[in-house]
């Protein structure tokens, strides 16, 4: 199978030159279990860290993260792309692109300044004039909205990650290996990971994890305060008072079945739902998650449920649309992350039965089985990803391909389609600072 690989380049302190063409096994096969071949740079581009295809044309859209732009590239050969039209300025640190199923538009999410930008697409796939959506408001700032998840009757904001995990196990039912580890996870043949789990201390609360893992973000935010003094915080230095200095961090988007768009704001703990109009995006409603969890990426399941992985609490939250057309939290599950982990990508498996969550730090992949009507997720296995810092991963039938940001390689792991559990690494390919793996269909 053919793939485009997006990477960080010189403008982000790395050696990537653009979008690279790669094959795994036979180029024209629908399988990807064979050895890798690097076909070279398909087109030079500054840090194309996220790639998205047009649904009808042989056009690829790239988030040029360091430049704050989105660019369109047209395929001109088996391993070649060329610029199509003019790039669009969308916002600082653009890190994700979602393309509408009908190819009429795309939505870009910008981590640096929190912007959500709508870009219409012309008939040939080239980019139209961008329009920014309304900036988000922090719901935990004074006068913010009441969290929708409060209606569940569980104070997720006050509970630690471990306490929430216990609630999750009670909610979804313990799996076959539930008595073997504190979190009920099956860890097949990975002694080092099993040892870490056995020795792991109790997990900090979401607010404590936020304070530990977002030190740089907080320092950046504080540097912009005019009087040079930090805003007031709770007595323990965490909690909603800390929201006064939090930055907005838009991180991903997905098109909902009815044509609306959902986006995540990692900095403000929001999932935002938008209506699409001829002039751009109009806010519809928002779903507030617990303080400090950091919603990152999403998967729209065929059942109609939206699954959201959180960066800081390393959970997967499940949202469902109600009869009033508003989305609400219906469940959450811990990924079994270790202390210091951050959530990365959430990817669907082949078919409807499994989701795969990447965890940076322990560099593991959590396998989740989808149950019920699509709302219930059950941890199945936690396995070694085979690389360092799994930035992105994708499933192709019986193969899991993982982009190792810090080991600067792509690895392919065998995948048991029956159990959903990845096995050992089959093949590796060295490539500078890979960020995204896009199959060429």
N, C-alpha and C positions, 0 to 999 in steps of 0.2 A: 504494500500500500504506500501511497505517496503522502507526504506531510509537509506543511509549512511550519517552520520554527521561528517564533519571535524571541528576541533577546535584547538585553541591555547593551548599549553602545557607549562610545566615548563621552557623550554628554551626560552619562550616568556612571562614569568611572569604570567602564568595562571595555572589552575588546570586540564586542559584537559589531558586525558591519551592516546588518539589516535583516531581511527575512531569508532564511536558509531553506533550501529544498533537500529533503531527506526521504529515503525509502526504507521500509522495514519489510524484508522478504521481497517477493515479486512485486514490481511497481504497479501492475494493473490488477493485483489480487485484492479481494475484500478482506483478507486476513492480514495480520501485522506481526506474526510470531517469528518471522525470519530475521536474519542478520541485518543490521543497519548499513546503509550506504549514504555518505554525505555527497550530494550532487553540487554543492557550492552555493554561493550567495545568489538567490533569485533576483533580488533587487536591493540596492543599498538604501538604507533608511535609518534615521536617528532613533534608536531605542524603541522599536515596535514591540511593546511588552504585552499587548493583547491583540488577537486577530479574530476577525469574524467574517464569515462568507456571505455573499449575496445569495438569496435562495434560487434565483433564476440564471443570473449571469456568472461567468467565470471571473468574478471580481472579489478581491479580498480587501477588507478594511482593517487598518492598523491604528492602534492608539499609540501615538508617538509621545510617550510619557514625558520625557525631558523637555520637549518642545511645546507641550500643551496643545497639540494638534491631532486631528484625525485625517488620515490620507487614504485614498482609494487606489488600488493597484489592479491592473488588468492582466490576466494570464496570457502570455504570448508563446508559450512552449511548455514542454514537460517539466522544465525546471527553471522557468523564467517568468518574471513579472515586469510590468512597466507602470509608471505613474499614470493615473487616469484623472484628468482635470486638475483642480487646484485644491490643496489641503485646506481644511477648515480649522480656524482657531476656536477651541471649545472650552479651555480652562486649564488651570495649573495642575500638573500631575495627573493628566487623564490616564486612567488605569483599566478601563473596561468599556466595551462596546456591545450593544445588543441591536440586532437588525430585525425589523418587523417581518413576520412570516410572508407578507405579500411584497416585500422589497420596496416599500414606499418611503421608508424613513429609518433612521437609526437613532439611538439614544446613547450618549457618552456620559460616563460618570467620572468625576474629577476628585481625586483624593486630596490634592493640595489645597484647593479653595472651596471644596464642597459643592461645586456647581453640577447641575444636571442639565445637559444641553441636548436639544432636539435638532437633528439635521435631516431635512427632506432629501430624498434620493431621486435623481432624474431617471428618465427612461433607460439610459445606457448604464446606470449604476453610479454615475458621478455625483459629487456632493453638491447640495444646494446651500442656501444661506442658513447658518446656525441661529438658533434662538434659545436663550437661557431660561430655564424654569425658575420659579420663585425660590429664593434661598430658604433653607430650613431654619426653624426656630428650635432651640434646645428645650425639650419638654420638662427637663429637670431644673431649668433656671426658674427664678421666682416668677410665679404667675403662669407656669407651664401647664400643659394639659394633664388630665388624669389618665394614667396608663390603662389601656384596654385590658391588659392581662390581669388587672386587679379583680376583675369579675370572676376569675377562676376560683377565688377563695384561698389561694396559696400565695403567701408573701414571698415571691421569688427574689425580690430585691434584697430582703434581709437574710435569706438562707444562703449558706455557703454552697460552693459547687458540689461538695460531697453530700450535703443534705438534699440538694436538688436531685442528685443522682439517685439517692435512696427513694425519693418520691417517684422518680421516673421508673425505677424497677418495679415499684408497687403498681404503677399505672399500666405499664405495658406487659408485665408478667416476666418472671425470671426465666432466662434461657437454660439450656441443658447444663451449662457450666457455671451457673450462678453461684454455687457454693464453693467454687474453687478459688475465687478471688474476691476482694472486697467489693468490686464494682460489677461482678457477674460476667466478666468478659472471658472468652476463650482466646488463648494466645498460643497458636500452634507452632511448636518447634522453634521458638525464639528465646533461648535461655537468658540472654542479656536483658531483653525487654521484660521477661517474667521476673527477673531479679529486681529490676527497678520497681516494678509494681509491688512486689512483696515488701520492699524497703521504703516505699514512698510515704512521706509524712502526710498528715491530714491537709486537705487542700484549703487555700485561703478563700475568702469570700470574693465575689466578683469585684467589689470595690477595692479590696486589697490587691487583687491581681492587676486591676487597672493601674493602681499606683506604682506597682513594680514594673510593669511592662510598657508603660507609656511615658516614662520619664522624659524622653526626648521630645515627645509631642507636647508635654506640659511645659517644658523649658521653652520651646518655640512659641507656644501661646503666650507665656508670661512675658517674653521679650517684646510683645506688641502692646503691653499695657502702658498707658501714657505716663502715669506717675511712678512707674517702676516698682510698685508694690503688689504683692500677690493678693487676690481677693480673699475674703474671709472663707474659712472652711469649717467643717464640723470639728469637734474637740479632738477626734482621732486623726484628723487630716484627710479624711475620705468622706464619701457620701455625696448627696445631691448638692451641698454647698460648693463642692468642687466644680460643678457644672458651669459656674460663672466664667471659668477660664478655658472651657473645652472648645476645640475647633470642630467645625463641621467637616466630615470626611465622606463624601459620596463614594461608593465603591463598586456597585454593580447594578444592573437593570435586567428585567425580563418582561417580555410581552405576555399579558394574561390572556386567557381564552376569549374574553369578550372585547379585546382590542385595547383595553387600558394597559398601563405600564406600572410595574412595581420597581422601586429602587431602594437600595439600602443606604443609610447614613451611618457609617461605622462610628463616627465621633459622637453622634447624638442619640445612638441606640434606637434608631427609627427604621421602619419600613414604610415608605411613602407610596401611595397609590395616586396615579395621575390619569386624567382624561386627555385624549389626543384631539386637538383641534387643528384647523388649517394653519393657524399661526404658531402652533407649538403645543407645549404641555401646560395643563391647568391642574392645580392640586385638587384631588377628590377627597381623600381622607388619609390618616396616618395611623400606624400601629406602633405603640410604644413598648419596647422591650425593657427588661430590668436594667437599672443603672450599671453601666460599665461593661456590658456583655460584648458589645462591638459587632453588630451584624455585618457580615462581609459578602458572601456569595450565596446564590439561590439556585434551586432546581425546581422547575415546574413539573410535577409528577403527572402521568396520564390520568390518574384518579381525580385530578382537579385540585390537589393539595399543593401548597407552596412550602418547600423545605428550605430553611435558612441556617447556614452555619455561622457561628459567632467566633470572632478572632480571639477575644480575651478570655471568655469563659469556656471556649471549646465545646459548645453544645450545638445541637441541631433543634431548631424551633419549627414547629409545624403550624401553618396558617391555613384556614379554610374560609371560603366565602359564605356569608350568611344569606338568609332570604331577603335582607335589606340591601344586598350588594356590597356590604362592608366586610372586609377581611378581619379575622380575629385569630388569636392564638388558641389552638386546641390541644397542643401537647408539646413537650420538650424532652430531650434525652441527652445525657452526657456521652461524650465520645471516649471517655476513659483516658483523657489526656494526663500527662505527667506534669509535675510542677515545672513551670517555665515554658510549657508548650504554647503555641499560638495556632489557631485554626487557619487553614489556607483554602484549598479548593473543595467544593462538593460536587461530585460527578455521578450521573446515573450509570448503572450497569447496563448490560445487554438485556433487554426486556424490562419488566416492571418490578422485579423482586428485590433489587439491591441498590444501595447508594454507597459511595466511597468518599470518606472524609480524610483530607490530608492534614497531618499535624507536624508543624515545624518545631524543632527542639529535640524531641525523641525521634523525629524523622520516621514516623510510622503512618500507616494507612488503616483507618478504622472501617470495617465492613458493617453496614447496617442493613438488616432485612426489613422490607416494607410489608406491613401486615394490616389487618382490618380492612377498611375501605380506602386505605392509602394514608391514613392519619397516624398509624402506629409504627414506630421504628424500634427495632430490637437489635442491640449490639450482638454481632456474631463472632467477629475476630478482629484482633489488633495485630498487624504484621509489620515487619521491617520493610521500608520502602526501597532499600537497596542503594539509596543516594543520600546526599546531604542537602537539607532544606528543600523539601518537595513543594516547589512553588505552584505547580500545576500538574494535573494528571488526566488521562482520558482512557476510556475503555473501548477496545475494538474486539468484539466477540470474545475470544479466549485469551486476550492479552491486555495487560494494564501497562500503559506507557507513562512514565513519570519524568518530569523535568527537574533535575537537581541543580538548583540555583548556585549553591556554594561548591558543590563537587564538579560543576561545569560539565555535566554530562546528561544524557538521556538514557534511561534504563527501561527495558521491557521485562515484565514479570509474567510468568504463566498464570492463567486464571482458570479455576475450575468453575465452569458455567453452572454446574449443579449446586455446589455449596456456596459459590460466590467468593471463595477465599483465594487470594493471590498466593502463589508459591515463590520459588526462587527466581533470581534474575537470570534471564536467558541470554540477553545481549546488552552491550553498552556502546554508546557513541559519544566521544568527546566533542563538546561544542561550547563556545563561550557564553556563560551566563544565561542559560535558556530560561524563558519566562512563560512560554505558551506553546502548546502542541495542537496544530489544527489539521485534522485529516482532510485530504483533498478528495472529495467524492466525485 
